[in-house]
Amino acid sequence: MNAAASSAVLASPENDWAGQGAVLLDIGGDVGALVVAMPASTVGLEVEIRPLDGQRVPGHAHDRTHEHGHVRPHDHLPHVAVVARAVAGGHLPSLVFGELPSGRYELFEKGRPDAVALRVQVEGGAVVSASWPG
Protein backbone atom coordinates (compact mmCIF):
# COMPACT_ATOMS: atom_id res chain seq x y z
CA MET A 1 0.00 0.00 0.00
CA ASN A 2 1.31 3.44 -0.83
CA ALA A 3 1.58 5.54 2.30
CA ALA A 4 0.76 8.98 0.97
CA ALA A 5 0.92 11.74 3.56
CA SER A 6 -2.41 13.14 4.63
CA SER A 7 -3.41 16.39 6.24
CA ALA A 8 -6.28 14.66 8.06
CA VAL A 9 -7.31 16.02 11.40
CA LEU A 10 -6.97 13.34 14.04
CA ALA A 11 -10.34 12.25 15.41
CA SER A 12 -10.99 11.52 19.08
CA PRO A 13 -11.43 7.72 19.00
CA GLU A 14 -12.84 5.58 21.83
CA ASN A 15 -9.29 4.35 22.35
CA ASP A 16 -7.09 7.39 22.91
CA TRP A 17 -4.05 5.34 21.84
CA ALA A 18 -5.54 4.18 18.52
CA GLY A 19 -3.28 4.97 15.59
CA GLN A 20 -0.31 5.91 17.77
CA GLY A 21 1.68 2.71 17.44
CA ALA A 22 2.13 -0.55 15.64
CA VAL A 23 -0.84 -2.84 15.03
CA LEU A 24 -0.40 -6.43 16.19
CA LEU A 25 -1.65 -8.90 13.58
CA ASP A 26 -2.30 -12.52 14.57
CA ILE A 27 -2.10 -14.26 11.18
CA GLY A 28 -0.98 -17.62 9.88
CA GLY A 29 -2.48 -20.84 8.64
CA ASP A 30 -5.98 -20.01 7.44
CA VAL A 31 -6.07 -16.58 9.10
CA GLY A 32 -5.12 -13.32 7.37
CA ALA A 33 -5.53 -9.59 7.89
CA LEU A 34 -6.90 -6.64 5.94
CA VAL A 35 -5.60 -3.07 5.80
CA VAL A 36 -7.67 -0.48 3.92
CA ALA A 37 -6.37 2.98 2.96
CA MET A 38 -9.19 5.47 3.50
CA PRO A 39 -9.95 9.02 2.33
CA ALA A 40 -9.03 11.72 4.88
CA SER A 41 -12.71 12.67 5.19
CA THR A 42 -13.51 9.27 6.73
CA VAL A 43 -11.39 9.56 9.92
CA GLY A 44 -13.61 8.43 12.79
CA LEU A 45 -16.05 6.55 10.53
CA GLU A 46 -16.87 3.02 11.68
CA VAL A 47 -16.77 0.30 9.03
CA GLU A 48 -18.28 -3.18 9.29
CA ILE A 49 -17.10 -6.31 7.50
CA ARG A 50 -19.36 -9.17 6.42
CA PRO A 51 -18.18 -12.59 5.22
CA LEU A 52 -19.59 -13.74 1.87
CA ASP A 53 -18.68 -17.43 2.02
CA GLY A 54 -20.80 -18.36 5.03
CA GLN A 55 -17.81 -18.43 7.36
CA ARG A 56 -18.08 -16.99 10.84
CA VAL A 57 -15.66 -14.37 12.09
CA PRO A 58 -14.42 -15.60 15.51
CA GLY A 59 -14.92 -13.59 18.67
CA HIS A 60 -17.95 -11.64 17.50
CA ALA A 61 -20.86 -13.46 19.09
CA HIS A 62 -22.43 -12.70 22.44
CA ASP A 63 -25.53 -13.58 24.41
CA ARG A 64 -28.40 -11.14 24.29
CA THR A 65 -31.30 -10.98 26.72
CA HIS A 66 -34.57 -10.45 24.90
CA GLU A 67 -37.62 -8.63 26.21
CA HIS A 68 -39.17 -11.91 27.40
CA GLY A 69 -36.20 -12.61 29.66
CA HIS A 70 -34.66 -15.47 27.70
CA VAL A 71 -31.06 -15.37 26.55
CA ARG A 72 -29.96 -16.51 23.12
CA PRO A 73 -26.77 -16.15 21.11
CA HIS A 74 -26.65 -13.00 19.00
CA ASP A 75 -24.04 -12.40 16.32
CA HIS A 76 -22.89 -8.97 15.30
CA LEU A 77 -20.53 -7.96 12.55
CA PRO A 78 -16.96 -6.94 13.37
CA HIS A 79 -16.36 -3.21 12.97
CA VAL A 80 -13.41 -0.85 13.33
CA ALA A 81 -12.96 2.90 13.14
CA VAL A 82 -10.86 4.74 10.59
CA VAL A 83 -7.77 6.13 12.30
CA ALA A 84 -5.11 8.51 10.95
CA ARG A 85 -2.06 6.30 11.51
CA ALA A 86 1.43 7.76 11.65
CA VAL A 87 3.55 7.00 8.57
CA ALA A 88 6.76 8.50 7.25
CA GLY A 89 6.02 12.11 6.44
CA GLY A 90 2.56 12.40 7.96
CA HIS A 91 -0.56 10.36 8.61
CA LEU A 92 -2.50 7.83 6.56
CA PRO A 93 -6.19 7.30 7.36
CA SER A 94 -6.76 3.56 7.43
CA LEU A 95 -8.62 0.71 9.02
CA VAL A 96 -7.27 -2.67 10.07
CA PHE A 97 -9.05 -5.98 10.53
CA GLY A 98 -6.30 -8.00 12.20
CA GLU A 99 -7.65 -11.55 12.28
CA LEU A 100 -9.91 -12.81 9.48
CA PRO A 101 -10.43 -16.37 8.24
CA SER A 102 -9.58 -16.84 4.55
CA GLY A 103 -12.50 -15.89 2.35
CA ARG A 104 -14.40 -13.17 0.56
CA TYR A 105 -15.74 -10.14 2.45
CA GLU A 106 -17.65 -6.96 1.83
CA LEU A 107 -17.25 -3.71 3.76
CA PHE A 108 -19.69 -0.88 4.40
CA GLU A 109 -20.29 2.00 6.78
CA LYS A 110 -21.62 0.71 10.11
CA GLY A 111 -25.40 0.52 10.01
CA ARG A 112 -25.59 0.71 6.20
CA PRO A 113 -25.41 -2.98 5.12
CA ASP A 114 -27.08 -2.30 1.77
CA ALA A 115 -24.42 0.24 0.75
CA VAL A 116 -21.44 -2.05 0.15
CA ALA A 117 -18.39 0.05 -0.68
CA LEU A 118 -15.68 -2.59 -1.10
CA ARG A 119 -15.29 -6.34 -1.68
CA VAL A 120 -12.02 -8.12 -0.86
CA GLN A 121 -10.46 -11.59 -0.80
CA VAL A 122 -8.46 -12.42 2.35
CA GLU A 123 -5.81 -15.13 2.20
CA GLY A 124 -4.48 -17.04 5.20
CA GLY A 125 -1.03 -15.97 6.40
CA ALA A 126 -1.12 -12.73 4.41
CA VAL A 127 -1.95 -9.07 4.88
CA VAL A 128 -4.23 -7.86 2.10
CA SER A 129 -4.13 -4.17 1.19
CA ALA A 130 -7.04 -2.33 -0.42
CA SER A 131 -8.27 1.22 -0.96
CA TRP A 132 -11.71 2.55 -0.09
CA PRO A 133 -13.41 4.09 -3.13
CA GLY A 134 -13.86 7.82 -3.21
C-alpha positions as a printed Julia matrix, in Angstrom:
134×3 Matrix{Float64}:
   0.0     0.0    0.0
   1.31    3.44  -0.83
   1.58    5.54   2.3
   0.76    8.98   0.97
   0.92   11.74   3.56
  -2.41   13.14   4.63
  -3.41   16.39   6.24
  -6.28   14.66   8.06
  -7.31   16.02  11.4
  -6.97   13.34  14.04
 -10.34   12.25  15.41
 -10.99   11.52  19.08
 -11.43    7.72  19.0
 -12.84    5.58  21.83
  -9.29    4.35  22.35
  -7.09    7.39  22.91
  -4.05    5.34  21.84
  -5.54    4.18  18.52
  -3.28    4.97  15.59
  -0.31    5.91  17.77
   1.68    2.71  17.44
   2.13   -0.55  15.64
  -0.84   -2.84  15.03
  -0.4    -6.43  16.19
  -1.65   -8.9   13.58
  -2.3   -12.52  14.57
  -2.1   -14.26  11.18
  -0.98  -17.62   9.88
  -2.48  -20.84   8.64
  -5.98  -20.01   7.44
  -6.07  -16.58   9.1
  -5.12  -13.32   7.37
  -5.53   -9.59   7.89
  -6.9    -6.64   5.94
  -5.6    -3.07   5.8
  -7.67   -0.48   3.92
  -6.37    2.98   2.96
  -9.19    5.47   3.5
  -9.95    9.02   2.33
  -9.03   11.72   4.88
 -12.71   12.67   5.19
 -13.51    9.27   6.73
 -11.39    9.56   9.92
 -13.61    8.43  12.79
 -16.05    6.55  10.53
 -16.87    3.02  11.68
 -16.77    0.3    9.03
 -18.28   -3.18   9.29
 -17.1    -6.31   7.5
 -19.36   -9.17   6.42
 -18.18  -12.59   5.22
 -19.59  -13.74   1.87
 -18.68  -17.43   2.02
 -20.8   -18.36   5.03
 -17.81  -18.43   7.36
 -18.08  -16.99  10.84
 -15.66  -14.37  12.09
 -14.42  -15.6   15.51
 -14.92  -13.59  18.67
 -17.95  -11.64  17.5
 -20.86  -13.46  19.09
 -22.43  -12.7   22.44
 -25.53  -13.58  24.41
 -28.4   -11.14  24.29
 -31.3   -10.98  26.72
 -34.57  -10.45  24.9
 -37.62   -8.63  26.21
 -39.17  -11.91  27.4
 -36.2   -12.61  29.66
 -34.66  -15.47  27.7
 -31.06  -15.37  26.55
 -29.96  -16.51  23.12
 -26.77  -16.15  21.11
 -26.65  -13.0   19.0
 -24.04  -12.4   16.32
 -22.89   -8.97  15.3
 -20.53   -7.96  12.55
 -16.96   -6.94  13.37
 -16.36   -3.21  12.97
 -13.41   -0.85  13.33
 -12.96    2.9   13.14
 -10.86    4.74  10.59
  -7.77    6.13  12.3
  -5.11    8.51  10.95
  -2.06    6.3   11.51
   1.43    7.76  11.65
   3.55    7.0    8.57
   6.76    8.5    7.25
   6.02   12.11   6.44
   2.56   12.4    7.96
  -0.56   10.36   8.61
  -2.5     7.83   6.56
  -6.19    7.3    7.36
  -6.76    3.56   7.43
  -8.62    0.71   9.02
  -7.27   -2.67  10.07
  -9.05   -5.98  10.53
  -6.3    -8.0   12.2
  -7.65  -11.55  12.28
  -9.91  -12.81   9.48
 -10.43  -16.37   8.24
  -9.58  -16.84   4.55
 -12.5   -15.89   2.35
 -14.4   -13.17   0.56
 -15.74  -10.14   2.45
 -17.65   -6.96   1.83
 -17.25   -3.71   3.76
 -19.69   -0.88   4.4
 -20.29    2.0    6.78
 -21.62    0.71  10.11
 -25.4     0.52  10.01
 -25.59    0.71   6.2
 -25.41   -2.98   5.12
 -27.08   -2.3    1.77
 -24.42    0.24   0.75
 -21.44   -2.05   0.15
 -18.39    0.05  -0.68
 -15.68   -2.59  -1.1
 -15.29   -6.34  -1.68
 -12.02   -8.12  -0.86
 -10.46  -11.59  -0.8
  -8.46  -12.42   2.35
  -5.81  -15.13   2.2
  -4.48  -17.04   5.2
  -1.03  -15.97   6.4
  -1.12  -12.73   4.41
  -1.95   -9.07   4.88
  -4.23   -7.86   2.1
  -4.13   -4.17   1.19
  -7.04   -2.33  -0.42
  -8.27    1.22  -0.96
 -11.71    2.55  -0.09
 -13.41    4.09  -3.13
 -13.86    7.82  -3.21
